[in-house]
């Protein structure tokens, strides 16, 4: 029987890499995004071929999420909570982005998972939560993002205990990953610091374990392992990759 997976934010970056890997592993894949109009050509092909089904859904709007899950009727083997947004704002600057980031990165995964959990296979079903290196530390201006990603790791631990042994729950916390969003952030930081982008890249990499940015495919391979039969003994764990 064909296995199934639901991944949020599967149209770009880490999410797209995971989606492609799932298709390679012969999963039937559902994904959602806030905007389904400007999706890559290769993803359009997967949708046209019936290997991927794409839904428009804003995870930051609880009513939309509830309406979506109320209509759901398919069995799911794997849920991957990947979608997220980021923004920079210190405590003293205000709170214009706080709610959007918390709603998208924390409340969205919670209410989506809560609504879909009754459809998740009780025979080694899996949930993978994509957190962040910033779910383990703090950084100036990233209060909302850090708070949400710390909380995602807490939920991972709780859900592993609540849903086990039938459903396994694990998290992945990437550091800098070579995505369009990360490179745009790099451009912005370089401009703010008034330094060359390549110099900033090298400065950041000096503090990384692997001295480079992680490739999205590397995250996808880890997801592939964690949802496989080879990881049946792993739950409630977080994997930091940086």
C-alpha positions in Angstrom: 0.0 0.0 0.0 1.3 3.5 -0.9 2.3 5.5 2.1 1.1 9.1 2.5 2.6 12.3 3.9 1.4 15.8 4.6 4.0 18.5 4.6 3.4 22.2 5.2 5.3 24.7 3.2 6.4 22.2 0.6 6.8 24.6 -2.3 10.2 26.0 -1.6 13.4 25.7 0.5 13.7 22.9 3.0 10.0 21.9 2.5 10.4 21.4 -1.2 13.5 19.3 -0.8 11.7 17.1 1.7 8.7 16.9 -0.7 10.8 15.8 -3.6 12.5 13.1 -1.4 9.1 11.8 -0.3 8.0 11.5 -3.9 11.3 9.7 -4.7 10.4 7.3 -1.8 7.0 6.7 -3.5 4.9 8.5 -1.0 1.6 10.1 -2.0 2.2 13.7 -0.8 -0.1 16.5 0.2 1.3 20.0 0.8 0.0 23.4 1.6 1.2 27.0 1.1 -0.2 30.5 1.6 0.3 31.2 -2.1 -0.1 28.4 -4.7 0.1 30.6 -7.8 3.9 31.0 -8.1 5.2 27.5 -7.6 8.3 26.0 -9.3 7.8 24.3 -12.7 9.1 20.9 -11.4 6.5 21.0 -8.6 3.8 21.9 -11.1 4.8 18.7 -12.9 4.5 16.6 -9.8 1.0 18.1 -9.2 0.0 17.4 -12.8 1.2 13.8 -12.5 -0.9 13.3 -9.4 2.1 12.6 -7.2 1.5 15.7 -5.2 -1.7 17.5 -4.2 -1.4 21.2 -3.4 -3.7 23.2 -1.1 -3.8 26.9 -0.4 -3.8 27.4 3.4 -2.6 30.2 5.7 -1.5 28.4 8.9 -1.6 31.7 10.8 -5.4 31.8 10.6 -6.9 29.3 13.0 -10.3 29.4 11.4 -8.8 28.4 8.1 -6.8 25.6 9.7 -9.9 24.3 11.5 -12.1 24.4 8.4 -9.4 22.6 6.5 -9.0 19.8 9.0 -12.7 19.4 9.4 -13.0 18.5 5.8 -10.1 16.1 5.8 -10.8 12.4 5.3 -7.6 10.6 4.1 -5.4 8.4 6.2 -1.9 9.9 6.8 1.3 8.1 7.6 3.5 11.1 8.2 2.9 14.8 9.1 5.8 17.2 8.6 5.4 20.6 10.2 7.8 22.6 8.2 6.3 25.9 7.2 7.5 29.0 9.0 8.1 32.7 8.8 10.8 34.9 10.3 11.3 38.5 11.2 13.5 40.7 13.3 12.2 43.0 16.0 13.6 43.6 19.5 11.6 44.0 22.7 12.1 47.7 22.6 11.1 48.2 19.0 7.5 47.0 19.3 5.4 43.9 18.6 4.3 44.3 14.9 5.5 40.8 13.9 5.1 38.8 17.1 1.6 37.5 16.5 2.2 36.5 12.9 5.3 34.6 13.7 3.7 32.8 16.7 0.6 32.0 14.8 2.4 30.6 11.8 5.3 28.8 13.5 3.6 27.5 16.7 -0.1 27.8 16.7 -0.4 26.6 13.0 1.5 23.3 13.6 -0.4 22.7 16.8 -3.9 23.2 15.4 -3.1 21.4 12.1 -1.7 18.4 13.9 -4.5 18.4 16.4 -7.0 18.4 13.6 -5.3 15.7 11.5 -4.1 13.4 14.3 -7.2 11.2 14.1 -6.2 10.3 10.6 -2.6 9.4 11.4 -1.7 5.7 11.2 -1.5 4.0 14.5 0.9 1.5 12.9 4.2 3.5 13.2 2.8 6.9 12.2 5.2 9.8 12.4 5.3 13.5 13.0 8.4 15.5 12.2 8.6 19.0 13.5 11.1 21.4 11.8 12.4 23.6 14.5 15.7 25.6 14.3 19.1 26.1 15.9 17.3 29.2 17.3 15.0 26.8 19.2 18.0 26.0 21.3 19.5 29.5 21.8 18.6 33.2 21.7 19.6 35.9 19.2 19.0 39.7 19.3 15.8 40.6 17.5 14.6 37.1 17.0 12.4 36.9 20.2 9.2 35.7 18.4 11.0 33.2 16.2 13.1 31.8 19.1 10.0 31.6 21.3 8.1 29.6 18.7 10.9 27.3 17.8 11.7 26.6 21.5 8.0 25.8 22.0 8.0 23.4 19.0 10.8 21.4 20.7 8.7 21.3 23.9 5.7 20.1 21.9 7.8 17.4 20.3 8.7 16.0 23.7 5.1 16.1 24.9 3.6 14.6 21.8 6.1 11.8 21.8 4.9 10.8 25.3 1.2 11.4 24.5 1.1 9.6 21.2 3.6 6.8 21.6 4.2 4.0 21.0 1.8 4.0 18.0 3.0 7.4 16.7 6.6 8.6 16.8 7.4 12.3 17.1 10.8 13.8 16.4 12.3 17.3 15.6 15.0 18.6 13.4 16.8 21.9 14.2 18.7 23.2 11.2 21.1 26.1 11.5 22.0 28.1 8.4 20.6 26.2 5.3 21.3 27.3 1.7 17.8 28.3 0.8 16.5 31.4 -1.1 15.2 32.8 2.2 18.5 32.3 4.0 20.5 33.9 1.2 18.1 36.9 1.2 18.7 37.2 5.0 22.4 37.1 4.3 22.1 39.9 1.8 20.1 42.0 4.3 22.6 41.3 7.1 25.5 42.2 4.9 23.8 45.5 3.9 23.1 46.3 7.6 26.7 45.6 8.6 28.0 47.3 5.5 30.3 44.4 4.6 30.8 42.2 1.6 28.3 39.3 1.4 31.1 36.7 0.9 33.0 38.0 3.9 29.9 37.7 6.0 29.3 34.2 4.8 32.8 33.2 5.8 32.4 34.9 9.2 29.2 32.9 9.8 30.7 29.7 8.6 33.6 30.0 11.0 31.2 29.4 13.9 29.5 26.4 12.3 30.4 22.8 13.0 30.8 22.0 9.3 32.1 25.4 8.3 29.4 25.8 5.6 25.7 26.1 5.2 23.6 22.9 5.2 22.0 21.9 1.9 18.2 21.4 1.9 18.7 17.9 0.6 20.7 16.9 3.7 17.6 17.8 5.8 15.4 15.8 3.5 17.7 12.7 3.9 17.4 12.9 7.6 13.6 13.2 7.4 13.6 10.2 5.1 15.5 8.2 7.7 13.4 9.3 10.7 10.1 8.2 9.1 11.6 4.9 7.9 11.4 1.5 9.5 15.1 1.9 10.4 14.2 4.6 13.0 11.4 2.7 14.7 13.2 3.0 18.0 13.6 6.8 17.8 11.0 9.2 19.3 11.0 12.4 21.3 14.5 13.4 19.9 15.8 16.6 18.3 18.6 16.7 15.7 20.6 19.8 15.6 22.3 20.3 12.2 24.7 23.2 11.7 
